[in-house]
């Protein structure tokens, strides 16, 4: 077992180790993609626990489409934000 000193224990919770506002904003923007990915994994896990039927296949297809749509929206939003002065 590793011995942890008091100094290490205290610095483990230093304020500079917290996520910055920019990092929290980035996570917030990516949240729809993250949630869609969680739904996809949930649908895949459900299908693994039993013999997949037509409803499981539909649920997985819908979840994949939601992931792709969320990724597309995020990519379009970030590409639009990076263009100086609007569209070229």
C-alpha positions as protocol buffer text, in pm:
chain_id: "A"
residue {
  index: 1
  type: UNK
  ca { x: 0 y: 0 z: 0 }
}
residue {
  index: 2
  type: UNK
  ca { x: 129 y: 347 z: -85 }
}
residue {
  index: 3
  type: UNK
  ca { x: 189 y: 588 z: 200 }
}
residue {
  index: 4
  type: UNK
  ca { x: 42 y: 932 z: 138 }
}
residue {
  index: 5
  type: UNK
  ca { x: 194 y: 1229 z: 316 }
}
residue {
  index: 6
  type: UNK
  ca { x: -13 y: 1508 z: 467 }
}
residue {
  index: 7
  type: UNK
  ca { x: 121 y: 1752 z: 206 }
}
residue {
  index: 8
  type: UNK
  ca { x: 11 y: 1524 z: -78 }
}
residue {
  index: 9
  type: UNK
  ca { x: -331 y: 1483 z: 77 }
}
residue {
  index: 10
  type: UNK
  ca { x: -375 y: 1859 z: 112 }
}
residue {
  index: 11
  type: UNK
  ca { x: -257 y: 1941 z: -240 }
}
residue {
  index: 12
  type: UNK
  ca { x: -491 y: 1681 z: -387 }
}
residue {
  index: 13
  type: UNK
  ca { x: -774 y: 1930 z: -339 }
}
residue {
  index: 14
  type: UNK
  ca { x: -601 y: 2252 z: -436 }
}
residue {
  index: 15
  type: UNK
  ca { x: -817 y: 2501 z: -630 }
}
residue {
  index: 16
  type: UNK
  ca { x: -579 y: 2501 z: -927 }
}
residue {
  index: 17
  type: UNK
  ca { x: -664 y: 2135 z: -984 }
}
residue {
  index: 18
  type: UNK
  ca { x: -1031 y: 2215 z: -1052 }
}
residue {
  index: 19
  type: UNK
  ca { x: -1151 y: 2244 z: -1412 }
}
residue {
  index: 20
  type: UNK
  ca { x: -1138 y: 2594 z: -1554 }
}
residue {
  index: 21
  type: UNK
  ca { x: -1445 y: 2780 z: -1673 }
}
residue {
  index: 22
  type: UNK
  ca { x: -1336 y: 2719 z: -2032 }
}
residue {
  index: 23
  type: UNK
  ca { x: -1312 y: 2344 z: -1969 }
}
residue {
  index: 24
  type: UNK
  ca { x: -1655 y: 2340 z: -1805 }
}
residue {
  index: 25
  type: UNK
  ca { x: -1800 y: 2533 z: -2102 }
}
residue {
  index: 26
  type: UNK
  ca { x: -1647 y: 2282 z: -2343 }
}
residue {
  index: 27
  type: UNK
  ca { x: -1799 y: 1994 z: -2147 }
}
residue {
  index: 28
  type: UNK
  ca { x: -2135 y: 2171 z: -2148 }
}
residue {
  index: 29
  type: UNK
  ca { x: -2121 y: 2213 z: -2528 }
}
residue {
  index: 30
  type: UNK
  ca { x: -2032 y: 1845 z: -2573 }
}
residue {
  index: 31
  type: UNK
  ca { x: -2300 y: 1722 z: -2333 }
}
residue {
  index: 32
  type: UNK
  ca { x: -2557 y: 1632 z: -2606 }
}
residue {
  index: 33
  type: UNK
  ca { x: -2293 y: 1414 z: -2777 }
}
residue {
  index: 34
  type: UNK
  ca { x: -2200 y: 1253 z: -2445 }
}
residue {
  index: 35
  type: UNK
  ca { x: -2563 y: 1178 z: -2355 }
}
residue {
  index: 36
  type: UNK
  ca { x: -2637 y: 1039 z: -2702 }
}
residue {
  index: 37
  type: UNK
  ca { x: -2331 y: 815 z: -2669 }
}
residue {
  index: 38
  type: UNK
  ca { x: -2454 y: 692 z: -2330 }
}
residue {
  index: 39
  type: UNK
  ca { x: -2792 y: 608 z: -2484 }
}
residue {
  index: 40
  type: UNK
  ca { x: -2618 y: 414 z: -2763 }
}
residue {
  index: 41
  type: UNK
  ca { x: -2408 y: 214 z: -2519 }
}
residue {
  index: 42
  type: UNK
  ca { x: -2718 y: 146 z: -2309 }
}
residue {
  index: 43
  type: UNK
  ca { x: -2903 y: 14 z: -2614 }
}
residue {
  index: 44
  type: UNK
  ca { x: -2608 y: -206 z: -2708 }
}
residue {
  index: 45
  type: UNK
  ca { x: -2577 y: -345 z: -2356 }
}
residue {
  index: 46
  type: UNK
  ca { x: -2948 y: -422 z: -2350 }
}
residue {
  index: 47
  type: UNK
  ca { x: -2913 y: -614 z: -2676 }
}
residue {
  index: 48
  type: UNK
  ca { x: -2620 y: -812 z: -2534 }
}
residue {
  index: 49
  type: UNK
  ca { x: -2818 y: -943 z: -2239 }
}
residue {
  index: 50
  type: UNK
  ca { x: -3067 y: -1128 z: -2456 }
}
residue {
  index: 51
  type: UNK
  ca { x: -3126 y: -1234 z: -2812 }
}
residue {
  index: 52
  type: UNK
  ca { x: -3170 y: -906 z: -3001 }
}
residue {
  index: 53
  type: UNK
  ca { x: -3513 y: -859 z: -3153 }
}
residue {
  index: 54
  type: UNK
  ca { x: -3647 y: -602 z: -3400 }
}
residue {
  index: 55
  type: UNK
  ca { x: -3714 y: -347 z: -3124 }
}
residue {
  index: 56
  type: UNK
  ca { x: -3354 y: -372 z: -3002 }
}
residue {
  index: 57
  type: UNK
  ca { x: -3228 y: -319 z: -3356 }
}
residue {
  index: 58
  type: UNK
  ca { x: -3449 y: -12 z: -3397 }
}
residue {
  index: 59
  type: UNK
  ca { x: -3337 y: 128 z: -3064 }
}
residue {
  index: 60
  type: UNK
  ca { x: -2970 y: 89 z: -3160 }
}
residue {
  index: 61
  type: UNK
  ca { x: -3028 y: 248 z: -3503 }
}
residue {
  index: 62
  type: UNK
  ca { x: -3212 y: 542 z: -3346 }
}
residue {
  index: 63
  type: UNK
  ca { x: -2937 y: 585 z: -3088 }
}
residue {
  index: 64
  type: UNK
  ca { x: -2669 y: 583 z: -3362 }
}
residue {
  index: 65
  type: UNK
  ca { x: -2863 y: 847 z: -3555 }
}
residue {
  index: 66
  type: UNK
  ca { x: -2888 y: 1063 z: -3241 }
}
residue {
  index: 67
  type: UNK
  ca { x: -2511 y: 1034 z: -3188 }
}
residue {
  index: 68
  type: UNK
  ca { x: -2441 y: 1134 z: -3547 }
}
residue {
  index: 69
  type: UNK
  ca { x: -2687 y: 1423 z: -3531 }
}
residue {
  index: 70
  type: UNK
  ca { x: -2538 y: 1550 z: -3205 }
}
residue {
  index: 71
  type: UNK
  ca { x: -2185 y: 1526 z: -3348 }
}
residue {
  index: 72
  type: UNK
  ca { x: -2296 y: 1711 z: -3662 }
}
residue {
  index: 73
  type: UNK
  ca { x: -2457 y: 1990 z: -3460 }
}
residue {
  index: 74
  type: UNK
  ca { x: -2147 y: 2023 z: -3242 }
}
residue {
  index: 75
  type: UNK
  ca { x: -1916 y: 2031 z: -3545 }
}
residue {
  index: 76
  type: UNK
  ca { x: -2132 y: 2292 z: -3719 }
}
residue {
  index: 77
  type: UNK
  ca { x: -2153 y: 2503 z: -3404 }
}
residue {
  index: 78
  type: UNK
  ca { x: -1780 y: 2496 z: -3339 }
}
residue {
  index: 79
  type: UNK
  ca { x: -1692 y: 2553 z: -3707 }
}
residue {
  index: 80
  type: UNK
  ca { x: -1920 y: 2856 z: -3716 }
}
residue {
  index: 81
  type: UNK
  ca { x: -1766 y: 2992 z: -3398 }
}
residue {
  index: 82
  type: UNK
  ca { x: -1413 y: 2959 z: -3534 }
}
residue {
  index: 83
  type: UNK
  ca { x: -1476 y: 3154 z: -3858 }
}
residue {
  index: 84
  type: UNK
  ca { x: -1372 y: 3517 z: -3810 }
}
residue {
  index: 85
  type: UNK
  ca { x: -1626 y: 3753 z: -3959 }
}
residue {
  index: 86
  type: UNK
  ca { x: -1882 y: 3486 z: -4047 }
}
residue {
  index: 87
  type: UNK
  ca { x: -1903 y: 3262 z: -4350 }
}
residue {
  index: 88
  type: UNK
  ca { x: -1640 y: 3288 z: -4622 }
}
